[in-house]
C-alpha cells in the first residue's frame, strides 16, 4: 500500500528504541511523515490503475533515502525529483486498469523505479531521468494528438460522404 512502507519503517525504528521514547530525530520524523503522506495520495481511491500504483510505490523508499540525506528536496517544488514524481503521478492517473503492460510510458516508469531501487542510485541521476521521462511523455502526447487528428479527419470525411449521398438521393 502506497505510503504504508514509510510508516511501518518509522514505527519499527521507534519501537526498537529501548526506553520507549521516539528514536527518530524530529526532523527525520517529519521527513518520514511527508514522504508517507505524499505516497499515500497514490492509494486506490484516486482512480489510478493498480499497476501504476505499484510502479510509483516502488519509488517510496528511494525517495525517503534521498529526503533523509537532503531534506531540502521536499521543500523545493521545482526540485527534479519532485517534478519527476508529479509527472509520473499525473500520467499514471490517466492509465486505465489492464492497459499498462503495453504502454510505453508505464514501461518507462517501471525502468525508472528499477533505477531508483539500484544500489548506485544517487541525486545526480535525477535530472537526466526527468528529462528522459518528459521526452517520452512528450512523444506519447504528440502521437496521441496525431491519432486524434486522424480520427477527427476520418469522421469529417465520413460526414461529407454521408452528406453527398443525401444530396444524390434528393
BELUR-V339029 format. One record per residue. N is the residue number from 0. RES is the residue in one letter. SS is DSSP state (@ for helix, = for strand, . for the rest). OMEGA is omega in whole degrees, 0 to 359 (* if undefined). Layout:
BEGIN
<<N;RES;SS;OMEGA> <N;RES;SS;OMEGA>>
END
This chain:
BEGIN
<<0;X;.;182> <1;X;.;178> <2;X;.;183> <3;X;@;180> <4;X;@;180> <5;X;@;180> <6;X;@;179> <7;X;@;178> <8;X;@;178> <9;X;@;180> <10;X;@;181> <11;X;@;176> <12;X;@;179> <13;X;@;180> <14;X;@;182> <15;X;@;178> <16;X;.;190> <17;X;.;185> <18;X;.;180> <19;X;.;177> <20;X;.;177> <21;X;.;184> <22;X;.;177> <23;X;.;172> <24;X;.;185> <25;X;@;177> <26;X;@;177> <27;X;@;179> <28;X;@;179> <29;X;@;175> <30;X;@;177> <31;X;@;182> <32;X;@;182> <33;X;@;180> <34;X;@;178> <35;X;@;179> <36;X;@;180> <37;X;@;182> <38;X;@;177> <39;X;@;175> <40;X;.;183> <41;X;.;181> <42;X;.;185> <43;X;@;185> <44;X;@;182> <45;X;@;176> <46;X;.;180> <47;X;.;178> <48;X;.;182> <49;X;@;179> <50;X;@;179> <51;X;@;176> <52;X;@;182> <53;X;@;179> <54;X;@;180> <55;X;@;182> <56;X;@;177> <57;X;.;181> <58;X;.;185> <59;X;@;182> <60;X;@;175> <61;X;@;178> <62;X;@;178> <63;X;@;179> <64;X;@;178> <65;X;@;183> <66;X;@;177> <67;X;@;178> <68;X;@;183> <69;X;.;184> <70;X;.;183> <71;X;@;181> <72;X;@;178> <73;X;@;182> <74;X;@;184> <75;X;.;182> <76;X;.;181> <77;X;.;178> <78;X;.;184> <79;X;@;181> <80;X;@;177> <81;X;@;178> <82;X;@;179> <83;X;@;180> <84;X;@;177> <85;X;@;179> <86;X;@;178> <87;X;@;181> <88;X;@;180> <89;X;@;180> <90;X;@;184> <91;X;@;179> <92;X;@;180> <93;X;.;180> <94;X;.;179> <95;X;.;179> <96;X;.;179> <97;X;.;183> <98;X;.;188> <99;X;.;190> <100;X;.;180> <101;X;.;184> <102;X;.;183> <103;X;@;181> <104;X;@;176> <105;X;@;178> <106;X;@;177> <107;X;@;178> <108;X;@;177> <109;X;@;179> <110;X;@;178> <111;X;@;180> <112;X;@;177> <113;X;@;180> <114;X;@;180> <115;X;@;180> <116;X;@;181> <117;X;.;183> <118;X;.;183> <119;X;.;179> <120;X;.;176> <121;X;.;186> <122;X;@;182> <123;X;@;180> <124;X;@;188> <125;X;@;180> <126;X;@;178> <127;X;@;178> <128;X;@;179> <129;X;@;180> <130;X;@;179> <131;X;@;180> <132;X;@;181> <133;X;@;177> <134;X;@;179> <135;X;@;178> <136;X;@;179> <137;X;@;178> <138;X;@;178> <139;X;@;179> <140;X;@;178> <141;X;@;179> <142;X;@;179> <143;X;@;180> <144;X;@;178> <145;X;@;178> <146;X;@;178> <147;X;@;178> <148;X;@;179> <149;X;@;180> <150;X;@;177> <151;X;@;178> <152;X;@;177> <153;X;@;179> <154;X;@;180> <155;X;@;179> <156;X;@;179> <157;X;@;177> <158;X;@;177> <159;X;@;179> <160;X;@;179> <161;X;@;179> <162;X;@;179> <163;X;@;178> <164;X;@;179> <165;X;@;179> <166;X;@;179> <167;X;@;180> <168;X;@;180> <169;X;.;*>>
END
